[in-house]
Amino acid sequence: MTDMGTAAHYWDASALVKLVAPDADDAPGRATVRDYFFAHGHHYSTSACIAEALSVLKRKWLRGLLSQDQYVFAVREFYRLVVSGLSVDDVPVSVQLLDAAEGLMRQHDIDFIDSVQVVTVLHGRYSVFIGDSRSLFITADRTLAKAAREEGARVWECSSEPSYT
């Protein structure tokens, strides 16, 4: 896989968490995805995915996967390293967005935030680019990766696939 001139790298919450979470659950692919994030530019996510990533870190702490110190550190690093390097690309809420998201939810059995993320990649600001310039959707969720691919998105499932270089 090559990243010749990707216009935009869209990050799902599962991949964003992998950038800062120190626990074993997020170990597969962690080093590769971190290297990729810091070696490339043009990073985007939806505001809902950013909030979801913070919720995942909170759940890790509440479930005892992270100590309080690790949780606080992960949140600080999330803002310092990740959020500071992201731009938000939210497709405006409309009947069309909700209909498209609902269709994806039903067809692929994925949640609303994941559905909106796929709609954003396919119909958002950078959806007009083609070929090697097409947006890359980065996720650590295999079900979401499969759904996004079936919808025509260019996808890197970063927990099990080799680096997207």
TILO-604622 format. One record per residue (C-alpha): residue number from 1; residue in three letters; x, z, y. Coordinates in pm, 1 decimal, padded with zeros to 6 digits. Each point is the difference from the previous one (the first is absolute). Layout:
# residues N
n NUM	res ALA	xx X	zz Z	yy Y .
...
END
This chain:
# residues 165
n 1	res MET	xx 00000.0	zz 00000.0	yy 00000.0 .
n 2	res THR	xx 00128.3	zz -00077.8	yy 00344.7 .
n 3	res ASP	xx -00083.0	zz 00116.4	yy 00349.8 .
n 4	res MET	xx 00123.1	zz -00301.4	yy 00194.4 .
n 5	res GLY	xx -00190.4	zz 00065.8	yy 00319.1 .
n 6	res THR	xx -00297.9	zz 00218.0	yy -00069.8 .
n 7	res ALA	xx -00209.0	zz 00031.6	yy 00314.5 .
n 8	res ALA	xx -00134.8	zz 00341.7	yy -00088.9 .
n 9	res HIS	xx 00054.5	zz 00270.0	yy -00259.7 .
n 10	res TYR	xx -00328.6	zz 00185.3	yy -00056.9 .
n 11	res TRP	xx 00044.3	zz 00347.0	yy -00149.7 .
n 12	res ASP	xx -00260.5	zz 00173.7	yy -00211.7 .
n 13	res ALA	xx -00016.6	zz 00381.3	yy 00008.1 .
n 14	res SER	xx 00145.9	zz 00022.6	yy -00351.0 .
n 15	res ALA	xx 00314.1	zz -00184.6	yy 00111.0 .
n 16	res LEU	xx 00021.3	zz 00190.6	yy 00330.5 .
n 17	res VAL	xx -00000.1	zz 00332.1	yy -00186.8 .
n 18	res LYS	xx 00279.2	zz -00123.2	yy -00225.5 .
n 19	res LEU	xx 00220.1	zz -00032.0	yy 00310.2 .
n 20	res VAL	xx 00003.5	zz 00377.9	yy 00061.7 .
n 21	res ALA	xx -00137.5	zz 00189.8	yy -00301.4 .
n 22	res PRO	xx 00277.3	zz 00177.7	yy -00192.9 .
n 23	res ASP	xx -00198.5	zz 00079.1	yy -00317.2 .
n 24	res ALA	xx 00031.3	zz -00156.5	yy -00345.3 .
n 25	res ASP	xx -00339.4	zz -00175.3	yy 00024.7 .
n 26	res ASP	xx 00138.6	zz -00231.2	yy 00266.4 .
n 27	res ALA	xx 00345.8	zz -00047.3	yy -00153.2 .
n 28	res PRO	xx -00063.1	zz -00340.0	yy -00167.5 .
n 29	res GLY	xx 00111.3	zz -00262.1	yy 00250.0 .
n 30	res ARG	xx 00071.8	zz 00255.1	yy 00275.7 .
n 31	res ALA	xx 00357.1	zz -00109.5	yy 00077.9 .
n 32	res THR	xx -00089.0	zz -00368.8	yy -00010.8 .
n 33	res VAL	xx -00298.9	zz 00033.3	yy 00230.8 .
n 34	res ARG	xx 00196.1	zz 00214.8	yy 00244.7 .
n 35	res ASP	xx 00281.1	zz -00255.8	yy 00009.3 .
n 36	res TYR	xx -00253.8	zz -00276.7	yy 00057.4 .
n 37	res PHE	xx -00175.6	zz 00182.9	yy 00284.1 .
n 38	res PHE	xx 00319.5	zz 00064.4	yy 00192.1 .
n 39	res ALA	xx 00144.0	zz -00348.5	yy -00062.4 .
n 40	res HIS	xx -00303.9	zz -00189.2	yy 00132.0 .
n 41	res GLY	xx -00214.1	zz -00002.2	yy 00309.4 .
n 42	res HIS	xx -00357.0	zz -00091.5	yy 00087.6 .
n 43	res HIS	xx -00165.2	zz 00294.3	yy -00177.9 .
n 44	res TYR	xx -00376.1	zz 00044.9	yy 00029.6 .
n 45	res SER	xx -00269.7	zz 00220.5	yy -00142.1 .
n 46	res THR	xx -00353.2	zz 00094.9	yy 00085.2 .
n 47	res SER	xx -00069.9	zz 00328.2	yy 00175.0 .
n 48	res ALA	xx -00205.4	zz 00101.8	yy -00305.0 .
n 49	res CYS	xx 00302.3	zz -00050.1	yy -00229.4 .
n 50	res ILE	xx 00216.9	zz 00214.6	yy 00225.1 .
n 51	res ALA	xx -00261.0	zz 00276.2	yy -00014.7 .
n 52	res GLU	xx -00033.9	zz -00044.7	yy -00376.3 .
n 53	res ALA	xx 00377.9	zz 00033.4	yy -00045.4 .
n 54	res LEU	xx -00007.6	zz 00331.3	yy 00187.5 .
n 55	res SER	xx -00287.6	zz 00113.3	yy -00223.1 .
n 56	res VAL	xx 00202.6	zz -00086.9	yy -00310.2 .
n 57	res LEU	xx 00290.3	zz 00213.0	yy 00124.7 .
n 58	res LYS	xx -00243.1	zz 00285.9	yy 00065.0 .
n 59	res ARG	xx -00143.8	zz -00029.9	yy -00353.9 .
n 60	res LYS	xx 00351.5	zz 00007.6	yy -00145.8 .
n 61	res TRP	xx 00063.5	zz 00326.9	yy 00184.4 .
n 62	res LEU	xx -00335.2	zz 00151.5	yy -00099.2 .
n 63	res ARG	xx 00058.1	zz -00095.2	yy -00366.4 .
n 64	res GLY	xx 00342.9	zz 00162.8	yy 00005.3 .
n 65	res LEU	xx 00196.7	zz -00324.2	yy -00032.2 .
n 66	res LEU	xx 00163.7	zz 00074.9	yy 00335.0 .
n 67	res SER	xx 00099.3	zz 00336.2	yy 00142.3 .
n 68	res GLN	xx -00119.9	zz 00076.0	yy 00351.3 .
n 69	res ASP	xx 00347.9	zz -00078.1	yy 00133.0 .
n 70	res GLN	xx 00004.2	zz -00333.2	yy -00185.0 .
n 71	res TYR	xx -00348.2	zz -00082.7	yy 00129.8 .
n 72	res VAL	xx 00094.0	zz 00078.4	yy 00361.0 .
n 73	res PHE	xx 00321.9	zz -00199.3	yy -00035.7 .
n 74	res ALA	xx -00183.7	zz -00297.5	yy -00155.9 .
n 75	res VAL	xx -00254.1	zz -00006.5	yy 00284.1 .
n 76	res ARG	xx 00277.1	zz 00016.7	yy 00261.7 .
n 77	res GLU	xx 00192.5	zz -00277.2	yy -00174.8 .
n 78	res PHE	xx -00318.9	zz -00204.5	yy -00033.1 .
n 79	res TYR	xx -00043.3	zz 00001.9	yy 00377.5 .
n 80	res ARG	xx 00369.9	zz -00025.4	yy 00083.6 .
n 81	res LEU	xx 00094.1	zz -00279.4	yy -00239.5 .
n 82	res VAL	xx -00317.9	zz -00173.0	yy -00110.3 .
n 83	res VAL	xx -00264.7	zz 00017.5	yy 00271.0 .
n 84	res SER	xx 00260.0	zz -00072.9	yy 00266.6 .
n 85	res GLY	xx 00081.4	zz -00324.5	yy -00184.3 .
n 86	res LEU	xx -00360.5	zz -00110.9	yy -00057.5 .
n 87	res SER	xx -00249.4	zz -00186.1	yy 00210.8 .
n 88	res VAL	xx -00369.1	zz 00049.2	yy -00062.7 .
n 89	res ASP	xx -00206.2	zz -00306.7	yy -00082.8 .
n 90	res ASP	xx -00365.5	zz 00090.9	yy -00031.6 .
n 91	res VAL	xx -00256.9	zz -00274.9	yy -00043.2 .
n 92	res PRO	xx -00284.5	zz 00093.7	yy 00237.4 .
n 93	res VAL	xx -00288.5	zz 00169.5	yy -00177.7 .
n 94	res SER	xx -00284.8	zz -00246.2	yy -00034.9 .
n 95	res VAL	xx -00274.5	zz -00091.0	yy -00242.0 .
n 96	res GLN	xx 00229.5	zz -00271.6	yy -00137.3 .
n 97	res LEU	xx 00281.6	zz 00251.1	yy -00064.8 .
n 98	res LEU	xx -00234.7	zz 00245.7	yy -00168.5 .
n 99	res ASP	xx -00155.4	zz -00277.0	yy -00212.1 .
n 100	res ALA	xx 00341.5	zz -00132.2	yy -00104.9 .
n 101	res ALA	xx 00125.1	zz 00351.0	yy -00081.2 .
n 102	res GLU	xx -00313.1	zz 00080.6	yy -00197.5 .
n 103	res GLY	xx 00039.4	zz -00321.8	yy -00198.6 .
n 104	res LEU	xx 00358.8	zz 00087.8	yy -00090.2 .
n 105	res MET	xx -00096.7	zz 00357.5	yy -00087.6 .
n 106	res ARG	xx -00262.6	zz -00121.7	yy -00243.7 .
n 107	res GLN	xx 00196.5	zz -00292.0	yy -00144.1 .
n 108	res HIS	xx 00328.2	zz 00184.9	yy -00057.6 .
n 109	res ASP	xx -00115.6	zz 00364.0	yy -00024.3 .
n 110	res ILE	xx 00226.4	zz 00109.0	yy 00287.0 .
n 111	res ASP	xx -00071.5	zz 00241.4	yy 00282.9 .
n 112	res PHE	xx -00102.6	zz -00080.7	yy 00355.7 .
n 113	res ILE	xx 00339.6	zz 00052.0	yy 00166.4 .
n 114	res ASP	xx 00167.4	zz -00222.4	yy -00259.7 .
n 115	res SER	xx -00267.8	zz -00264.0	yy 00052.2 .
n 116	res VAL	xx 00049.2	zz 00003.9	yy 00377.1 .
n 117	res GLN	xx 00375.7	zz -00029.6	yy -00051.3 .
n 118	res VAL	xx -00045.8	zz -00316.5	yy -00211.3 .
n 119	res VAL	xx -00243.7	zz -00144.2	yy 00256.1 .
n 120	res THR	xx 00255.5	zz 00070.5	yy 00274.2 .
n 121	res VAL	xx 00278.9	zz -00177.2	yy -00188.2 .
n 122	res LEU	xx -00221.3	zz -00299.5	yy -00075.2 .
n 123	res HIS	xx -00183.2	zz -00026.5	yy 00334.0 .
n 124	res GLY	xx 00197.8	zz 00204.3	yy 00251.9 .
n 125	res ARG	xx 00236.0	zz -00093.5	yy 00277.8 .
n 126	res TYR	xx 00265.9	zz -00156.6	yy -00225.5 .
n 127	res SER	xx -00224.4	zz -00173.6	yy -00253.1 .
n 128	res VAL	xx 00068.5	zz -00339.2	yy 00158.5 .
n 129	res PHE	xx 00355.6	zz -00024.5	yy -00134.0 .
n 130	res ILE	xx 00068.6	zz -00200.2	yy -00316.7 .
n 131	res GLY	xx 00273.2	zz -00039.2	yy -00260.6 .
n 132	res ASP	xx 00297.1	zz 00234.0	yy 00029.1 .
n 133	res SER	xx -00136.2	zz 00124.5	yy 00333.6 .
n 134	res ARG	xx -00318.1	zz 00137.8	yy -00157.9 .
n 135	res SER	xx -00055.9	zz 00370.7	yy 00037.9 .
n 136	res LEU	xx 00121.8	zz 00223.1	yy -00281.1 .
n 137	res PHE	xx -00223.7	zz 00282.8	yy -00117.9 .
n 138	res ILE	xx 00205.3	zz 00292.6	yy -00134.5 .
n 139	res THR	xx -00169.2	zz 00253.7	yy -00225.0 .
n 140	res ALA	xx 00087.9	zz 00242.3	yy -00278.8 .
n 141	res ASP	xx -00354.0	zz -00023.7	yy -00139.8 .
n 142	res ARG	xx -00015.7	zz -00241.9	yy -00295.1 .
n 143	res THR	xx -00379.5	zz -00034.2	yy 00012.2 .
n 144	res LEU	xx 00011.6	zz -00082.3	yy 00369.8 .
n 145	res ALA	xx 00289.2	zz -00243.7	yy -00052.0 .
n 146	res LYS	xx -00200.4	zz -00183.7	yy -00266.6 .
n 147	res ALA	xx -00308.5	zz -00017.1	yy 00221.9 .
n 148	res ALA	xx 00197.3	zz -00124.1	yy 00301.6 .
n 149	res ARG	xx 00171.2	zz -00269.2	yy -00209.2 .
n 150	res GLU	xx -00333.6	zz -00114.2	yy -00140.4 .
n 151	res GLU	xx -00121.3	zz -00037.6	yy 00358.6 .
n 152	res GLY	xx 00302.1	zz -00215.6	yy 00086.8 .
n 153	res ALA	xx 00229.9	zz 00248.0	yy 00173.2 .
n 154	res ARG	xx 00376.5	zz -00003.5	yy -00041.9 .
n 155	res VAL	xx 00072.9	zz 00340.4	yy -00157.3 .
n 156	res TRP	xx 00291.6	zz 00222.4	yy -00098.3 .
n 157	res GLU	xx -00095.7	zz 00291.6	yy -00224.9 .
n 158	res CYS	xx 00302.6	zz 00209.9	yy 00089.9 .
n 159	res SER	xx -00012.9	zz 00265.1	yy -00272.9 .
n 160	res SER	xx 00053.4	zz -00236.2	yy -00293.6 .
n 161	res GLU	xx 00106.4	zz -00342.0	yy 00130.0 .
n 162	res PRO	xx 00354.1	zz -00088.6	yy 00104.4 .
n 163	res SER	xx 00093.8	zz 00002.4	yy 00366.2 .
n 164	res TYR	xx -00158.7	zz -00264.8	yy 00215.9 .
n 165	res THR	xx 00315.4	zz -00148.5	yy 00153.1 .
END
